[in-house]
Amino acid sequence: MALPSAAIRTLLRAGDSSLLSPARSADEPPLTVPRDPAREAARRELSKRMYHEDDPSLFQRALDAFWDWLDKLFNAASTATPGGALGLAVIILAVLAVLGALWWRLGTPRRQPTSSAALFDDRPRSAADHRAAADAHAAQGHWNQAVQERMRALVRALEERALLDARPGRTADEAAAEAGRALPDHTDRLRTAAHDFDDVTYGGRSATEQSYHRIAELDRDLERTKPQLAASSANTAPNTRQGAAE
């Protein structure tokens, strides 16, 4: 690197006779600057702030180093890939397309809860109260809350009809399984409603208008459905045996 003119002037202005002597006899050999003092003088001169005002910042140097590393990595990958840089670009686009398709098909990745929490909170409310809350949330487009309240209304209505025992701490999956035994024609829909509730409440998924209307329709259908009691099958068995005996 060339020595700046200011550094040269500094050396020339130095009064130390061990560096330069302004007057020498013609018979004396020329005096050269010793290497170490010259280097130290140049270092002191170049360390001044005025020479570093246009230096890149620490962030810019780190960014340049990152892009250099990325460029080397890309060059190495393109060399090892059939087709060079074009083949590598095609592979990257294909991977991104597959990831996009999976994201669109499966939705946002969600963490499965280790254990489902209780369906109801500590405030006992009637099925009508839960339905009113669900309708209010649905009117405002709050589908998460609407799905939660409608599922609670569905289960509370079954408890009020004595199809489910009023048991604190019951989960949505447990309620669906128990209700499916009394209402076997709706087992699959009950299970789907419980999954929708769990996805919204514990899985971090967002409910939709369709999922809310699906649970609301199930709630209305269950109100009109008569349960299949175990006692009915037990009563028909003696009649069958009596008819056979006659």
Salt bridges, closest charged atoms under 4 A:
GLU28 OE1 - ARG24 NH1 3.22
ASP36 OD1 - ARG39 NH1 2.97
GLU40 OE2 - ARG43 NH2 2.37
GLU40 OE2 - ARG44 NH1 3.71
GLU45 OE1 - LYS48 NZ 3.17
ASP55 OD2 - HIS52 ND1 2.74
ASP121 OD2 - ARG123 NH2 2.92
ASP135 OD1 - ARG150 NH1 3.57
GLU149 OE1 - ARG125 NH2 3.37
GLU149 OE1 - HIS130 ND1 2.83
GLU149 OE2 - ARG152 NH1 3.11
GLU159 OE1 - ARG156 NH1 2.72
GLU159 OE2 - ARG170 NH1 2.85
ASP165 OD2 - ARG167 NE 3.78
ASP165 OD1 - ARG170 NH2 2.88
GLU174 OE1 - ARG167 NH1 3.82
GLU178 OE2 - ARG167 NH2 2.38
GLU178 OE1 - ARG170 NH2 3.04
ASP188 OD1 - ARG191 NH1 3.10
ASP196 OD2 - ARG214 NH2 2.79
ASP199 OD1 - ARG110 NH1 3.06
GLU209 OE2 - HIS213 NE2 3.37
ASP219 OD2 - ARG131 NE 2.70
ASP219 OD2 - ARG150 NE 3.16
ASP221 OD2 - ARG189 NH2 3.02
ASP221 OD1 - ARG224 NH2 2.64
GLU223 OE2 - ARG131 NH2 3.46
